[in-house]
Amino acid sequence: MLNFTTSETGGVMIVSFEAVEEENQEWQFSRRDWLYKTIESREGGKYALDLSDVGYLASSEIGFLVTLKRRVERCQGRLVLYGVTPYVSDIFRTMNLQKFLDMVDTRGAALAKLKA
């Protein structure tokens, strides 16, 4: 499961993910719902997703990231992933998601891309 924390930097919401083995799915779903509602309340919002602490993604977690991207775009926002590990990058490439997901190497590059 993916756990996350959020912070704000220069008008960009940073969502930092980490993989956890916690089985409390009810808690996970309530956190995900909170993030969905936050996205929907911010027209034109900018989001940088930090995946540097994530070494593997299950299909449900990939679906969660795709859903985030779609919800952000529906609100005319922008979303950039950064810190994607080589293994996770290979997963995205295998699923042909590298064309759909905007990825950069560092937090600074993500912030610069979102401000451009």
PyRosetta script that sets phi, psi and omega in degrees:
from pyrosetta import init, pose_from_sequence

init()
pose = pose_from_sequence("MLNFTTSETGGVMIVSFEAVEEENQEWQFSRRDWLYKTIESREGGKYALDLSDVGYLASSEIGFLVTLKRRVERCQGRLVLYGVTPYVSDIFRTMNLQKFLDMVDTRGAALAKLKA")
pose.set_psi(1, 153.5)
pose.set_omega(1, 177.4)
pose.set_phi(2, -101.5)
pose.set_psi(2, 127.9)
pose.set_omega(2, 171.5)
pose.set_phi(3, -104.8)
pose.set_psi(3, 154.6)
pose.set_omega(3, 178.9)
pose.set_phi(4, -148.8)
pose.set_psi(4, 155.7)
pose.set_omega(4, 171.6)
pose.set_phi(5, -125.9)
pose.set_psi(5, 157.7)
pose.set_omega(5, -179.8)
pose.set_phi(6, -125.8)
pose.set_psi(6, 152.7)
pose.set_omega(6, 173.2)
pose.set_phi(7, -150.3)
pose.set_psi(7, 169.2)
pose.set_omega(7, -177.0)
pose.set_phi(8, -123.1)
pose.set_psi(8, 132.6)
pose.set_omega(8, 177.7)
pose.set_phi(9, -139.2)
pose.set_psi(9, 112.3)
pose.set_omega(9, 175.7)
pose.set_phi(10, 54.4)
pose.set_psi(10, 40.7)
pose.set_omega(10, 179.0)
pose.set_phi(11, 82.2)
pose.set_psi(11, 5.5)
pose.set_omega(11, 178.1)
pose.set_phi(12, -112.7)
pose.set_psi(12, 129.5)
pose.set_omega(12, 174.5)
pose.set_phi(13, -84.1)
pose.set_psi(13, 122.1)
pose.set_omega(13, 176.2)
pose.set_phi(14, -95.3)
pose.set_psi(14, 123.5)
pose.set_omega(14, 177.4)
pose.set_phi(15, -113.3)
pose.set_psi(15, 110.0)
pose.set_omega(15, -177.9)
pose.set_phi(16, -99.3)
pose.set_psi(16, 119.4)
pose.set_omega(16, -177.9)
pose.set_phi(17, -99.5)
pose.set_psi(17, 151.8)
pose.set_omega(17, 170.0)
pose.set_phi(18, -146.8)
pose.set_psi(18, 145.1)
pose.set_omega(18, 178.6)
pose.set_phi(19, -81.7)
pose.set_psi(19, 134.1)
pose.set_omega(19, 176.8)
pose.set_phi(20, -131.7)
pose.set_psi(20, 155.7)
pose.set_omega(20, 179.3)
pose.set_phi(21, -97.6)
pose.set_psi(21, 14.3)
pose.set_omega(21, -178.7)
pose.set_phi(22, -63.9)
pose.set_psi(22, 136.2)
pose.set_omega(22, -177.7)
pose.set_phi(23, -99.4)
pose.set_psi(23, 6.4)
pose.set_omega(23, -178.7)
pose.set_phi(24, -77.5)
pose.set_psi(24, 80.0)
pose.set_omega(24, -175.9)
pose.set_phi(25, -67.2)
pose.set_psi(25, -30.8)
pose.set_omega(25, 178.6)
pose.set_phi(26, -61.1)
pose.set_psi(26, -43.2)
pose.set_omega(26, 177.0)
pose.set_phi(27, -63.2)
pose.set_psi(27, -43.3)
pose.set_omega(27, 179.5)
pose.set_phi(28, -59.8)
pose.set_psi(28, -45.5)
pose.set_omega(28, -178.6)
pose.set_phi(29, -65.6)
pose.set_psi(29, -37.3)
pose.set_omega(29, 179.4)
pose.set_phi(30, -68.4)
pose.set_psi(30, -37.1)
pose.set_omega(30, 176.0)
pose.set_phi(31, -65.4)
pose.set_psi(31, -42.7)
pose.set_omega(31, 178.6)
pose.set_phi(32, -63.5)
pose.set_psi(32, -42.4)
pose.set_omega(32, 177.2)
pose.set_phi(33, -60.8)
pose.set_psi(33, -41.4)
pose.set_omega(33, 177.4)
pose.set_phi(34, -59.0)
pose.set_psi(34, -44.5)
pose.set_omega(34, -179.5)
pose.set_phi(35, -65.9)
pose.set_psi(35, -41.7)
pose.set_omega(35, 176.9)
pose.set_phi(36, -58.5)
pose.set_psi(36, -46.8)
pose.set_omega(36, -179.2)
pose.set_phi(37, -65.4)
pose.set_psi(37, -37.5)
pose.set_omega(37, 177.6)
pose.set_phi(38, -62.6)
pose.set_psi(38, -45.5)
pose.set_omega(38, 178.6)
pose.set_phi(39, -60.1)
pose.set_psi(39, -46.2)
pose.set_omega(39, -177.1)
pose.set_phi(40, -68.4)
pose.set_psi(40, -19.4)
pose.set_omega(40, 179.9)
pose.set_phi(41, -89.8)
pose.set_psi(41, -4.2)
pose.set_omega(41, -175.3)
pose.set_phi(42, -119.3)
pose.set_psi(42, 86.1)
pose.set_omega(42, 177.3)
pose.set_phi(43, -61.1)
pose.set_psi(43, 128.6)
pose.set_omega(43, 179.4)
pose.set_phi(44, 71.2)
pose.set_psi(44, 22.1)
pose.set_omega(44, -178.2)
pose.set_phi(45, -66.1)
pose.set_psi(45, 154.9)
pose.set_omega(45, 178.7)
pose.set_phi(46, -119.0)
pose.set_psi(46, 133.2)
pose.set_omega(46, -173.9)
pose.set_phi(47, -134.3)
pose.set_psi(47, 133.6)
pose.set_omega(47, 174.1)
pose.set_phi(48, -117.5)
pose.set_psi(48, 119.4)
pose.set_omega(48, -178.8)
pose.set_phi(49, -100.5)
pose.set_psi(49, 119.8)
pose.set_omega(49, -179.2)
pose.set_phi(50, -93.2)
pose.set_psi(50, 113.1)
pose.set_omega(50, 179.5)
pose.set_phi(51, -109.3)
pose.set_psi(51, 17.7)
pose.set_omega(51, -175.1)
pose.set_phi(52, -64.8)
pose.set_psi(52, -22.4)
pose.set_omega(52, 178.5)
pose.set_phi(53, -100.0)
pose.set_psi(53, 16.1)
pose.set_omega(53, -178.4)
pose.set_phi(54, -114.8)
pose.set_psi(54, 116.5)
pose.set_omega(54, -179.2)
pose.set_phi(55, -99.0)
pose.set_psi(55, -12.7)
pose.set_omega(55, -178.0)
pose.set_phi(56, -154.8)
pose.set_psi(56, 146.7)
pose.set_omega(56, 175.7)
pose.set_phi(57, -129.0)
pose.set_psi(57, 128.9)
pose.set_omega(57, 172.0)
pose.set_phi(58, -79.3)
pose.set_psi(58, 165.2)
pose.set_omega(58, -177.6)
pose.set_phi(59, -59.4)
pose.set_psi(59, -36.2)
pose.set_omega(59, 179.5)
pose.set_phi(60, -66.3)
pose.set_psi(60, -34.0)
pose.set_omega(60, 179.3)
pose.set_phi(61, -73.3)
pose.set_psi(61, -35.8)
pose.set_omega(61, 174.3)
pose.set_phi(62, -64.3)
pose.set_psi(62, -41.6)
pose.set_omega(62, 176.4)
pose.set_phi(63, -60.2)
pose.set_psi(63, -38.5)
pose.set_omega(63, 177.7)
pose.set_phi(64, -62.2)
pose.set_psi(64, -45.7)
pose.set_omega(64, 179.4)
pose.set_phi(65, -64.5)
pose.set_psi(65, -40.0)
pose.set_omega(65, 177.7)
pose.set_phi(66, -64.8)
pose.set_psi(66, -40.9)
pose.set_omega(66, 177.9)
pose.set_phi(67, -63.4)
pose.set_psi(67, -41.6)
pose.set_omega(67, 176.4)
pose.set_phi(68, -58.1)
pose.set_psi(68, -47.4)
pose.set_omega(68, -179.6)
pose.set_phi(69, -58.0)
pose.set_psi(69, -46.4)
pose.set_omega(69, -178.7)
pose.set_phi(70, -65.1)
pose.set_psi(70, -40.5)
pose.set_omega(70, 179.2)
pose.set_phi(71, -67.3)
pose.set_psi(71, -39.0)
pose.set_omega(71, 177.0)
pose.set_phi(72, -62.4)
pose.set_psi(72, -46.6)
pose.set_omega(72, -179.4)
pose.set_phi(73, -64.7)
pose.set_psi(73, -36.1)
pose.set_omega(73, 178.3)
pose.set_phi(74, -62.0)
pose.set_psi(74, -27.7)
pose.set_omega(74, 178.4)
pose.set_phi(75, -97.6)
pose.set_psi(75, 20.1)
pose.set_omega(75, -179.6)
pose.set_phi(76, 57.4)
pose.set_psi(76, 31.8)
pose.set_omega(76, 178.3)
pose.set_phi(77, -98.5)
pose.set_psi(77, -177.1)
pose.set_omega(77, 178.6)
pose.set_phi(78, -132.0)
pose.set_psi(78, 144.9)
pose.set_omega(78, -177.7)
pose.set_phi(79, -136.6)
pose.set_psi(79, 132.3)
pose.set_omega(79, 177.9)
pose.set_phi(80, -131.1)
pose.set_psi(80, 135.4)
pose.set_omega(80, 174.9)
pose.set_phi(81, -97.0)
pose.set_psi(81, 144.8)
pose.set_omega(81, 174.6)
pose.set_phi(82, -143.1)
pose.set_psi(82, 163.7)
pose.set_omega(82, -179.9)
pose.set_phi(83, 70.5)
pose.set_psi(83, 26.1)
pose.set_omega(83, -178.2)
pose.set_phi(84, -73.9)
pose.set_psi(84, 122.1)
pose.set_omega(84, -179.2)
pose.set_phi(85, -68.8)
pose.set_psi(85, 157.4)
pose.set_omega(85, -179.8)
pose.set_phi(86, -56.0)
pose.set_psi(86, -39.6)
pose.set_omega(86, -179.0)
pose.set_phi(87, -66.3)
pose.set_psi(87, -44.6)
pose.set_omega(87, 178.8)
pose.set_phi(88, -66.4)
pose.set_psi(88, -37.7)
pose.set_omega(88, 176.5)
pose.set_phi(89, -60.4)
pose.set_psi(89, -40.0)
pose.set_omega(89, 176.7)
pose.set_phi(90, -63.7)
pose.set_psi(90, -38.3)
pose.set_omega(90, 177.0)
pose.set_phi(91, -61.6)
pose.set_psi(91, -47.1)
pose.set_omega(91, 179.2)
pose.set_phi(92, -61.2)
pose.set_psi(92, -40.8)
pose.set_omega(92, -179.8)
pose.set_phi(93, -65.7)
pose.set_psi(93, -43.3)
pose.set_omega(93, 179.0)
pose.set_phi(94, -60.7)
pose.set_psi(94, -37.5)
pose.set_omega(94, -179.6)
pose.set_phi(95, -87.3)
pose.set_psi(95, 3.6)
pose.set_omega(95, -179.6)
pose.set_phi(96, 60.4)
pose.set_psi(96, 35.0)
pose.set_omega(96, -179.9)
pose.set_phi(97, -94.2)
pose.set_psi(97, -10.5)
pose.set_omega(97, -179.2)
pose.set_phi(98, -63.4)
pose.set_psi(98, -22.4)
pose.set_omega(98, 176.4)
pose.set_phi(99, -80.4)
pose.set_psi(99, -25.9)
pose.set_omega(99, -177.2)
pose.set_phi(100, -89.9)
pose.set_psi(100, -38.5)
pose.set_omega(100, -177.6)
pose.set_phi(101, -97.1)
pose.set_psi(101, 129.8)
pose.set_omega(101, 179.1)
pose.set_phi(102, -85.2)
pose.set_psi(102, 114.6)
pose.set_omega(102, -175.3)
pose.set_phi(103, -123.9)
pose.set_psi(103, 138.9)
pose.set_omega(103, 173.6)
pose.set_phi(104, -133.3)
pose.set_psi(104, 171.0)
pose.set_omega(104, -174.3)
pose.set_phi(105, -79.2)
pose.set_psi(105, -43.0)
pose.set_omega(105, -169.3)
pose.set_phi(106, -124.2)
pose.set_psi(106, 165.0)
pose.set_omega(106, 176.1)
pose.set_phi(107, -61.1)
pose.set_psi(107, -43.6)
pose.set_omega(107, 178.7)
pose.set_phi(108, -59.5)
pose.set_psi(108, -41.5)
pose.set_omega(108, 178.2)
pose.set_phi(109, -66.5)
pose.set_psi(109, -36.7)
pose.set_omega(109, 178.4)
pose.set_phi(110, -65.8)
pose.set_psi(110, -45.7)
pose.set_omega(110, 180.0)
pose.set_phi(111, -63.4)
pose.set_psi(111, -41.7)
pose.set_omega(111, 179.0)
pose.set_phi(112, -63.6)
pose.set_psi(112, -41.4)
pose.set_omega(112, -179.5)
pose.set_phi(113, -66.4)
pose.set_psi(113, -37.9)
pose.set_omega(113, -179.6)
pose.set_phi(114, -73.1)
pose.set_psi(114, -26.8)
pose.set_omega(114, 179.4)
pose.set_phi(115, -83.9)
pose.set_psi(115, -19.3)
pose.set_omega(115, -178.3)
pose.set_phi(116, -69.6)
pose.dump_pdb("model.pdb")
